[in-house]
Amino acid sequence: MKLPIGRAWEERVDKMGNRSRGEAERSTARMEGELYKGEDYKTEFQPQNYLKTYYAFDSGTIAENEVLKFNLNNLFETFSPGGMGGDILIDIGSGPTIYQLLSACEVFREIIMSDYTELNLREVDKWLKKEPGAYDWSPAVQYVCELEGDRSKWQEKEARVRRTVKRLLTCDVNQPRPLGSAQVPAADCVLSLLALECACRDVDAYQAAIQNLVGLLKPGGHLVTLVALRCCEYMVGSRKFFVLSLEQETVEKALQEAGCQVLKCQYSPNKYSEAFCLNEGFCFVVARKGPGA
Ligand SMILES: C[S@@+](CC[C@H](N)C(=O)[O-])C[C@H]1O[C@@H](n2cnc3c(N)ncnc32)[C@H](O)[C@@H]1O
């Protein structure tokens, strides 16, 4: 699968270097069938459209449900009591979702969520505060409670997520300090699901972003990531977004070069529905920050 607009990407990166791009230029880009990326996330990524497409779960399409189950099963295995746990978990590129915390909330004292866009953080905040119009995560919460042995405890789990998430911060994985000037303690775990391949323009940037996330960890802390493999683009409503195409080996190599030991790399051949996203499988990875990193 070839990216349809490789040249436009380069032109716009030049301009993004100046950090200014006029509205006229944006409109032209849209008419040409632009792939959105970079700063576009702040204006073009609509949280509700993203949630409806990829996280409808019980009422959603089979392919998207299977992806979410793969993800929830792996998170359950990773964050089961007796497994990984600790004081602080930082979730990077959280988007408008909370499913990624349903197992982790049981084994970390404090969770910090973060995203590149205020709109996504606002969507999460709506759910945390039970505001009208907040997304209904109960089917996914019930699924995880069933994995834990008691589906009926889903409301307790929702309350636990709400108690455990202490902060919502903006972040940019392309910065050496992804959380900017926020005072954040070194983490026991950094979680980042389906975000880096959206945020990074090429493999060098991906490698640097992994290094930036490892910088948020205590020595011996864990980086947990889910990557959509060989993915080029995905839809959010009518908007098409760029995705960096990655192979599993590239992901593992980036972690090793950042001084991590890869403990688990679970491949799944699952794909999203073609109408929404072009990808060839996923890998769920757990890595440990080595002493020299
Ligand atoms: C496909 S969504 C993934 C959201 C969520 N983690 C999930 O599992 O569904 C990609 C996310 O990456 C975020 N993102 C884009 N550029 C970023 C950047 N430079 N730094 C951090 N996050 C970024 C977007 O705002 C969006 O929430």
The ligand as a Tripos MOL2 file, in Angstrom:
@<TRIPOS>MOLECULE
LIG
   27    29     1     0     0
SMALL
NO_CHARGES

@<TRIPOS>ATOM
      1 C1         -5.1750    6.4470   16.9960 C.3       1 LIG1
      2 S1         -5.2520    7.5480   18.3520 S.3       1 LIG1
      3 C2         -4.9120    6.4420   19.7310 C.3       1 LIG1
      4 C3         -5.6740    6.8310   20.9610 C.3       1 LIG1
      5 C4         -5.6950    5.8030   22.0980 C.3       1 LIG1
      6 N1         -4.3860    5.6330   22.6770 N.3       1 LIG1
      7 C5         -6.2390    4.4720   21.6620 C.2       1 LIG1
      8 O1         -5.6480    3.4410   22.0460 O.co2     1 LIG1
      9 O2         -7.2670    4.4020   20.9910 O.co2     1 LIG1
     10 C6         -3.7290    8.4420   18.1790 C.3       1 LIG1
     11 C7         -3.5260    9.4330   19.2770 C.3       1 LIG1
     12 O3         -2.2030    9.9790   19.1600 O.3       1 LIG1
     13 C8         -2.2680   11.3250   19.5810 C.3       1 LIG1
     14 N2         -1.1090   12.0640   19.0540 N.ar      1 LIG1
     15 C9         -0.9140   12.5680   17.8240 C.ar      1 LIG1
     16 N3          0.2560   13.2160   17.7540 N.ar      1 LIG1
     17 C10         0.8310   13.1080   18.9730 C.ar      1 LIG1
     18 C11         2.0480   13.5750   19.5290 C.ar      1 LIG1
     19 N4          2.9190   14.2810   18.8090 N.pl3     1 LIG1
     20 N5          2.3120   13.2880   20.8130 N.ar      1 LIG1
     21 C12         1.4390   12.5580   21.5510 C.ar      1 LIG1
     22 N6          0.2770   12.0880   21.0800 N.ar      1 LIG1
     23 C13        -0.0290   12.3580   19.8060 C.ar      1 LIG1
     24 C14        -3.5830   11.8250   19.0060 C.3       1 LIG1
     25 O4         -4.0330   13.0010   19.6020 O.3       1 LIG1
     26 C15        -4.4830   10.6310   19.2500 C.3       1 LIG1
     27 O5         -5.1150   10.7240   20.4760 O.3       1 LIG1
@<TRIPOS>BOND
     1     1     2 1
     2     2     3 1
     3     2    10 1
     4     3     4 1
     5     4     5 1
     6     5     6 1
     7     5     7 1
     8     7     8 2
     9     7     9 1
    10    10    11 1
    11    11    12 1
    12    11    26 1
    13    12    13 1
    14    13    14 1
    15    13    24 1
    16    14    15 ar
    17    14    23 ar
    18    15    16 ar
    19    16    17 ar
    20    17    18 ar
    21    17    23 ar
    22    18    19 1
    23    18    20 ar
    24    20    21 ar
    25    21    22 ar
    26    22    23 ar
    27    24    25 1
    28    24    26 1
    29    26    27 1
@<TRIPOS>SUBSTRUCTURE
     1 LIG1         1 GROUP 0 **** ****
